[in-house]
Amino acid sequence: MAAAASSPRPWTHVAATPSGPSPRAGHTLSHCPSLRRCLLFAGASHEDGFSNDLFALDTDSLVWSPVSVDVSESDALPPARYEHTGEIVTPYGGSPQLLVMYGAGDQGLLADVWAFDLATRRWAEWLTNGKAPCPRTIHSVGHVLVTTPVEGCQADAASPATYEKSRLYVFGGGVENDAAAKDSIMYCLDVDTMFWIQLTTAAQTPSPPPRLGHTLTAVGTNVYLFGGLNGEVAYNDLWVFDTVSRTWALLQASGDVPSARSAHTATAHGTNIYIFGGFSRAGKPHVHGELFVLDTVTHVWRKEHTSGGAARLDHDACVASIHCDAGEEDGEKQAAPPGLKPQRPALLVFGGMDLEGMSNSLHMYKFLSAA
């Protein structure tokens, strides 16, 4: 007798609230574990144009609230934008920051770097040095944490001898309509020094063609690139950049390989990368709603069997640990100690659009394992 097909794992829709973000696309959604919050910044819509608003999602209650920003006479706010990148970083000796880079706004392409300090609730523009990328949008960033020794420090419980340095790896992006920036250079920003370097590779070694609307996803010290487009050419190739050797490799993955697409998301959970949504033009324009998983150890793709999701492009996603509702996991009631709800990591997807218009819905996909 043939084995019964497994039941689809459901997406959970979290209803929008009046205090939450309006429908939009091209925003960023970034998780700050220490505060148990996901921060949503900026984006754009036909009705409201470009924005620079900031919202927080409480991962315990799944309730949105606007973030109050401390603004004095000398403080400035980042220009409204979309198609930027946003990462939570913690400079050495500092507090967590939402670091926003580049994008596009009312005045065209941007090449600035702004930080929102989660302790002081103030924005500041961070001036960088080195060989920075040219102004661009629809680029992507991979956030790599590097264990770094603390100079002159003796290891003990009060003062560890190492810390996790943030390095942001930037590749690709758009400069005009669907045209990609004409370089295949990987740029690296050291968050502690705010210094850019260009990681050029030898002429004989392969590197990805220029593109926009792709994704970069860090797993350990490797950064994985998937998809994107340049003009009429769409990609579903898979590359890995080794940040130690500073070399690219084109991977020959097997399994349920996703079709060519752009404007998708790629989010790491453990050694897996979850690809959701995106847009393709092959034949009739199509917005994707499938969820694919790449095992970065075996380089095998699989398509998840899901239900209740929504096709999206130009959305954003992050992984956060959330409470299971009323102690319920996968339809089975679980006993939980008083005042303590079980937690589970989940993929959170917000906003974006389909061929009908913009969305401000939040969908959640719970993982089976912690990592």
C-alpha positions in Angstrom: 0.0 0.0 0.0 1.3 3.4 -0.9 2.2 5.8 1.9 -0.4 8.5 2.6 0.6 11.9 1.5 1.6 14.2 4.4 -0.8 17.0 5.3 0.2 20.5 4.2 1.7 22.7 6.9 -0.4 25.8 7.3 0.5 29.4 7.0 -1.2 31.5 9.8 -2.6 34.9 8.9 -2.3 37.5 11.6 -5.0 40.1 11.2 -4.0 43.7 10.6 -4.6 46.3 13.3 -5.2 50.1 13.1 -1.9 50.7 14.8 0.0 48.7 12.3 1.7 49.6 9.0 -0.3 50.6 5.9 -0.1 48.5 2.7 3.3 48.8 1.1 6.1 47.2 -0.8 9.9 47.6 -0.8 10.1 47.9 3.0 12.4 46.0 5.4 11.6 43.7 8.3 14.4 43.1 10.7 14.4 41.0 13.9 16.0 42.1 17.2 16.1 39.1 19.5 17.2 41.0 22.6 14.1 43.2 22.5 11.7 40.5 21.1 10.7 42.9 18.4 10.7 43.0 14.6 11.3 46.4 13.1 9.6 47.5 9.9 11.0 50.5 8.1 9.9 52.6 5.1 8.5 51.2 1.8 6.2 52.8 -0.7 2.7 52.6 -2.1 0.7 54.2 -4.9 -1.5 56.0 -2.3 1.1 57.2 0.1 4.3 57.4 -2.0 7.7 56.9 -0.3 7.7 56.6 3.5 10.2 56.7 6.4 8.0 55.5 9.2 9.0 52.9 11.7 6.9 50.2 13.3 7.6 47.4 15.8 6.0 44.0 16.0 5.9 42.5 19.4 6.8 38.8 18.8 5.0 37.8 22.1 1.6 39.3 21.2 2.0 39.7 17.4 0.7 43.3 17.8 2.1 46.2 15.8 2.8 49.7 17.2 4.4 52.8 15.8 7.9 53.4 17.2 8.3 56.8 18.8 11.5 58.5 17.6 13.4 61.0 19.8 13.9 64.0 17.6 15.7 67.2 18.8 16.3 70.3 16.8 19.7 69.0 15.7 18.5 65.6 14.7 17.6 64.5 11.2 15.5 61.7 9.8 16.5 59.4 7.0 14.9 60.4 3.7 11.8 58.4 2.7 12.7 55.4 0.6 12.0 51.9 -0.6 14.0 49.0 -2.0 16.7 49.6 0.6 18.3 47.1 3.0 17.9 47.0 6.8 19.9 44.9 9.3 20.1 44.8 13.1 23.8 45.2 14.1 25.5 45.9 17.4 28.8 47.8 17.1 31.5 46.9 19.7 30.6 48.4 23.0 27.3 49.9 21.7 23.6 49.1 21.7 21.7 47.4 18.9 21.1 49.5 15.8 18.8 49.2 12.8 21.2 49.9 9.9 19.5 51.2 6.7 21.5 51.4 3.5 20.8 52.9 0.1 17.5 52.5 -1.8 15.5 55.0 -3.9 13.3 58.0 -2.9 11.7 61.1 -4.3 15.1 62.5 -5.4 16.2 59.2 -7.1 18.9 56.7 -6.1 20.4 56.9 -2.6 23.9 56.1 -1.3 23.5 56.8 2.4 23.8 54.8 5.6 21.5 55.5 8.6 21.3 53.9 12.0 18.4 53.9 14.5 19.7 53.4 18.0 17.2 51.0 19.8 18.3 52.3 23.2 18.1 56.1 22.6 15.4 55.9 19.8 17.4 58.4 17.7 18.4 58.3 14.1 21.9 59.3 13.0 23.5 59.3 9.5 26.7 57.2 9.6 29.5 58.6 7.4 31.5 55.8 5.7 35.0 55.7 4.2 36.7 53.5 1.7 35.4 52.3 -1.7 31.6 52.4 -1.3 29.1 51.1 -3.9 27.6 53.6 -6.3 24.0 54.8 -5.5 21.7 51.8 -6.1 18.4 50.2 -5.2 17.0 46.6 -5.2 20.4 45.4 -4.0 20.9 42.8 -1.3 23.0 42.3 1.8 24.4 39.3 3.6 25.1 39.8 7.3 28.0 37.8 8.6 29.1 37.7 12.3 32.8 37.2 12.8 34.2 36.1 16.2 36.7 38.8 16.9 39.2 39.1 19.9 39.0 42.1 22.2 42.3 43.8 22.3 44.0 43.9 25.7 41.2 41.9 27.3 41.7 39.0 29.8 39.0 36.4 29.4 36.7 36.1 32.4 33.0 35.9 33.1 32.6 39.7 33.3 34.6 40.6 30.2 34.7 38.0 27.4 37.8 37.9 25.3 35.8 37.9 22.0 32.8 39.6 20.5 30.7 39.2 17.3 31.7 41.7 14.7 29.1 42.5 12.0 30.2 42.6 8.4 27.7 43.5 5.7 28.3 42.1 2.2 26.5 44.0 -0.6 26.2 42.8 -4.2 24.3 44.0 -7.2 21.3 46.4 -7.4 19.6 48.6 -9.9 20.6 51.9 -11.3 17.8 52.6 -13.9 14.5 50.9 -14.5 15.4 47.1 -14.8 19.1 47.7 -15.5 21.6 46.4 -13.0 24.7 48.2 -11.8 27.4 47.4 -14.2 29.7 45.6 -11.8 30.1 42.1 -10.3 31.9 43.4 -7.2 31.1 42.2 -3.7 31.4 45.1 -1.3 32.0 44.7 2.5 31.1 47.2 5.2 32.8 46.8 8.6 30.2 48.1 11.0 32.8 48.9 13.7 35.0 51.1 11.5 32.3 52.0 8.9 34.9 51.3 6.2 34.0 49.9 2.8 36.2 47.6 0.8 35.8 46.0 -2.6 36.4 42.3 -2.6 37.7 41.8 -6.2 38.4 38.3 -7.4 41.0 37.0 -9.9 40.0 37.4 -13.5 40.1 33.6 -14.0 37.6 32.9 -11.2 33.9 32.9 -11.8 31.5 35.4 -10.4 27.8 36.1 -10.8 26.6 38.4 -13.6 25.3 41.8 -12.6 21.6 41.7 -11.4 19.0 43.3 -9.2 16.1 41.9 -7.2 18.2 38.9 -6.1 18.9 37.8 -2.5 22.0 37.4 -0.4 21.7 35.2 2.7 24.5 34.5 5.2 24.9 31.0 6.7 28.0 30.9 8.9 30.8 32.6 6.9 29.3 31.8 3.5 26.9 34.2 1.7 24.4 32.5 -0.8 23.1 34.4 -3.8 19.9 33.3 -5.6 17.8 34.6 -8.5 17.4 38.2 -9.7 17.2 39.8 -13.1 18.9 42.2 -15.5 16.7 43.7 -18.1 14.8 40.8 -19.7 17.1 38.1 -18.3 15.9 36.4 -15.2 18.0 34.0 -13.1 17.5 31.0 -10.9 21.2 30.3 -10.4 22.7 29.6 -7.0 26.1 31.0 -6.0 28.1 31.0 -2.8 30.7 33.5 -1.7 33.2 32.3 0.8 34.0 35.4 3.0 37.2 33.8 4.3 38.8 33.0 0.9 36.9 35.8 -0.8 35.9 33.6 -3.7 32.7 32.8 -5.6 31.5 29.3 -6.6 28.5 28.4 -8.8 26.6 25.5 -7.1 25.0 22.7 -9.0 22.0 22.1 -6.7 19.5 19.3 -7.2 15.9 18.6 -6.1 12.9 21.0 -6.5 14.9 23.9 -7.9 12.8 27.1 -7.9 12.1 28.8 -11.2 13.8 32.0 -12.2 12.5 34.9 -10.2 13.2 38.3 -8.6 11.7 40.3 -5.7 11.5 37.2 -3.5 12.9 36.8 0.0 15.5 34.3 1.3 15.8 33.8 5.0 18.2 31.6 6.9 17.1 29.2 9.7 19.9 27.0 10.9 21.7 25.7 7.8 18.6 26.0 5.6 17.5 28.9 3.5 13.8 29.5 2.9 12.9 31.2 -0.4 9.4 32.7 -0.6 7.4 34.5 -3.3 8.8 36.6 -6.1 8.0 37.5 -9.6 8.6 36.0 -13.0 7.9 37.2 -16.5 8.4 34.0 -18.5 5.3 33.9 -20.6 2.5 35.5 -18.6 3.6 37.6 -15.6 3.4 35.5 -12.4 3.6 36.2 -8.7 4.8 33.2 -6.7 3.4 31.9 -3.4 5.5 28.7 -3.0 8.0 28.1 -0.2 11.3 26.4 -1.1 14.0 25.2 1.2 17.7 24.9 0.3 19.8 22.6 2.5 23.2 24.4 2.4 25.0 21.3 3.5 23.7 18.9 0.8 22.8 21.6 -1.8 19.4 20.0 -2.3 16.2 22.0 -2.8 12.8 20.9 -1.7 9.4 22.5 -2.1 7.4 22.7 1.2 3.8 21.3 1.2 1.9 24.3 2.6 -1.6 25.8 2.8 -3.1 29.1 3.5 -0.3 31.3 2.1 -0.6 34.3 -0.3 1.5 35.0 -3.4 3.7 38.0 -2.9 6.6 40.1 -4.4 8.5 43.0 -2.9 7.6 41.8 0.6 10.1 41.2 3.4 10.6 38.3 5.8 12.5 37.4 9.0 12.8 34.5 11.4 11.7 35.1 15.0 10.7 33.0 18.0 7.0 33.4 18.7 4.6 32.1 21.3 2.4 29.2 20.3 -1.2 30.3 20.8 -2.8 29.0 24.0 -0.2 26.2 24.1 -1.4 24.8 20.8 1.1 23.4 18.4 0.1 22.0 15.0 -3.5 21.5 16.1 -2.7 19.5 19.2 -3.2 21.0 22.7 0.0 21.0 24.7 0.2 21.3 28.5 2.3 24.4 29.4 3.3 25.6 32.9 1.2 28.5 34.2 2.4 31.8 32.8 4.8 30.1 30.3 3.8 29.5 26.7 5.9 27.2 24.5 7.9 29.1 21.8 8.7 28.1 18.3 10.7 29.8 15.6 8.7 31.0 12.7 9.1 32.7 9.3 7.2 36.0 9.4 6.3 37.6 6.0 4.8 41.1 5.8 3.3 43.2 3.0 4.4 43.3 -0.6 2.1 43.1 -3.5 0.5 40.8 -6.1 -0.9 41.7 -9.5 -4.0 43.2 -7.8 -2.3 45.6 -5.4 -0.5 46.2 -2.2 -0.9 44.3 1.1 -0.4 44.9 4.8 -1.0 41.4 5.9 1.3 39.4 8.2 1.7 35.7 7.5 3.5 33.2 9.8 5.0 29.8 9.0 6.1 27.8 12.1 9.1 25.6 11.8 9.2 22.1 13.1 12.6 22.4 14.8 14.5 25.1 16.6 17.2 25.2 13.9 
